[in-house]
């Protein structure tokens, strides 16, 4: 069974990005955008890990951590924009298992979740490193090795191309918006991207994987919505 994570975050765009990332890695995610939502989820579901923002519309994550600790021994990771030492110390002293400041790097974020799960939920940690291979459209993407085989021939990929292809192959037939692609492929540098970055990198990827890059059939454009993987 998947590890059940409760994500308590009121920033809509960030919430969607984190939820999408966690689900891509095999976690089950319950969403809460307020402390009221979080309390309801805890009462109704078997939550195994909480990702907790500090500043929420109806209260403070630090206070909520204290509340949880009086009732349950669930691992808690704080997510916050504050990197002040006093806040970090406070969060850990209140019983937080880790404290991650925004913005964060995707791989580090997943690794730290896994580390907490290994310590606190034995046998249930999702193995990000052993995520296996994806096969689709005549391609085989070895995620652990960051290697692509196309009909038995190894195709070199940049890190950006690898991330983008892994994202598409993990979500067949789903229409991925430019915003979703950016949040997953460039998790630590979205502020330097311009409007053409996604299109340029998709064109480069098509040149490596499409039978006819001028008439793509694997990664197709859905006008006004994004891109779809058809492999």
Secondary structure, 3 states (H helix, E strand, C coil): CCCEEEEECCCHHHHHHHHHHHHHCCCEEEEECCHHHHHHHHHHCCCCEEEEECEECCEEHHHHHHHHHCCCCCEEEEEECCCCHHHHHHHHHCCCCEEEECCCCHHHHHHHHHHHHHHHCCCCCCCCCCCCEEEECCEEEECCCCEEEECCEEECCCHHHHHHHHHHHHCCCCEECHHHHHHHHCCCCHHHCCCCHHHHHHHHHHHHHCCCHHHCCCEEEECCCEEEECC
